[in-house]
Amino acid sequence: MSAAMHRLANGLTVAVDPIAGAESVALGVYAMVGSRSEPENCSGLAHLVEHMVFKGRGQEHTRTR
């Protein structure tokens, strides 16, 4: 990978790896937090948030929108 790394003024790190002739874009978003960063009294909070964000809301299917 020949990505160029850039740190923006707000602290966000952006990796850019252009491919000549490509007509699409791939985007990944990563947060440097998780269960390793949790204090003992909040154990499991990152996992709960993961389910809330990536599993949708209740019985509503994400493809119905």
C-alpha positions in Angstrom: 0.0 0.0 0.0 1.3 3.4 -0.9 -1.1 5.5 1.0 -0.2 9.1 2.0 -1.1 9.9 5.6 -2.4 13.4 6.5 -3.4 14.8 9.9 -6.0 17.5 9.7 -6.2 20.5 12.0 -9.0 18.8 14.1 -6.7 15.8 14.7 -8.4 13.5 12.2 -6.0 11.3 10.3 -6.8 10.7 6.7 -5.1 8.0 4.5 -5.3 8.6 0.7 -4.3 6.0 -1.9 -5.4 7.1 -5.4 -5.7 4.5 -8.1 -5.4 5.8 -11.6 -8.5 5.1 -13.7 -10.6 4.0 -10.7 -14.2 5.2 -10.9 -15.2 4.4 -7.4 -14.3 5.2 -3.8 -13.7 3.0 -0.8 -14.2 4.6 2.6 -13.2 3.2 6.0 -13.9 4.9 9.3 -11.9 3.7 12.4 -12.1 5.0 15.9 -9.1 4.4 18.2 -11.4 3.4 21.1 -13.0 0.2 22.4 -13.0 -2.3 25.1 -9.2 -1.8 25.7 -9.9 1.8 26.6 -12.8 1.2 28.9 -12.5 1.6 32.7 -13.4 -1.5 34.7 -16.7 0.0 35.9 -17.9 0.5 32.3 -16.9 -2.9 31.0 -18.9 -3.9 28.0 -20.0 -0.4 27.0 -18.1 -0.4 23.7 -19.7 -3.7 22.8 -23.2 -2.3 23.6 -22.6 0.8 21.4 -21.3 -1.5 18.6 -24.6 -3.4 18.6 -26.6 -0.2 18.7 -24.8 1.4 15.8 -24.3 -1.6 13.5 -27.3 -3.8 14.2 -30.0 -1.3 13.4 -33.1 -0.4 15.4 -35.3 -3.2 16.7 -37.2 -5.2 14.0 -36.8 -2.5 11.3 -34.6 -3.9 8.5 -32.0 -1.5 7.2 -32.8 -2.3 3.6 -36.4 -1.1 3.8 -35.4 2.6 3.6 
